[in-house]
Amino acid sequence: MSEDLFKVTIDNITIDVPPGTTILQAARKIGGDVTPPAMCYYSKLKDSGGKCRTCLVEVSKGSEKDPRPMPKLVASCRTTVMDGMEVKNITSPKAMEARKGVVEFLLINHPLDCPICDQAGECDLQDLSYGHGNEGSRFEFQKRVFEKHDLGPYIQLHMTRCILCYRCVFVADQLTEKRQHGILDRGERAEIATYISKSLEHDFIGNVIDVCPVGALTDKTFRFKNRVWFTKPVDAHRDCDKCAGLVRLWLRGDEVFRVTVRRDEWGEVINTPEGKPAWICNECRFEKKKESDWIIEGPTHINRHSVIAQGHYEGLKMPNEFLPEVIGKKPRLFLNIHDVSEVNRPGIDLSLIEGPATSDDFENPKND
């Protein structure tokens, strides 16, 4: 092992990582089920993490120098590794039980409106509740109700769905010159809102839609137009003087229903070839809704377990036709079955017509 690296073991899998790496980042290097879920952490946003508590893990050994276990579960997105640290995630009953409680807490005030929510099919909370939630809720009281806030011409806020992850606040802080929204009030009355009913109109403010892990912030230009699993995602780009222009188009036929950033396997925006986050501007997101505006690179790779992968046969290869190679020429099929079935017209040889047969090629008693 290099002197500059720390050895950390997560769920009995050992990996070497540089000092300053968090447990969550180390787990992402391993990948798979070892990686704790994260609803508030976003690697491209400074100071994110530590709010949702879904990434709690058990540290069974602090380090080689101090092997004592940590007395409580820790947030893996905020806890840095030490040399010799041993961590339990899915192998820890305590961590799994705590995560189950966190999910139940997040769902206490969350409305049961998945059938109408535009985030359905790509909602992190939906996936989290499926993997770690209960079948029912013990909450019997009225859920939170908020006044409606208009965030401008492009962004719709549903505060009842918000889990206060702060991601959209960090996006506005770090991508715009002057943030115009944030968390108002405290405790159970805390909510995302604009200051004095201002509109969010910065060129890059549309990225708050992409970082939202639930359906609290949605695209007004896409709302109620289509389900995400009925659209086909393709990677595309264009020359843009404001952003990198690297996007994901969601198509149905030739129609572009929406434009989003390209996401990596953790649901975060990808990096540009220069190593910077590939955030996109409002012009690319909301105004370039024609396929001719973009250079299509190819179908997006979608995890086969995702509902979005339904009907998308990316990389599907049809078997090669072997008969021409065997007989040395293209076979000709003789489909004149008129003498037997009296289906096709006597003067029509179905094997010689251009393209598929149509109604004009068959007998039609109504026209005779």
Summary of the structure (lengths in Angstrom):
residues: 368
radius of gyration: 27.1
end to end distance: 86.7
largest distance: 95.3
contacts: 1001
relative contact order: 0.09
helix: 24%
strand: 19%
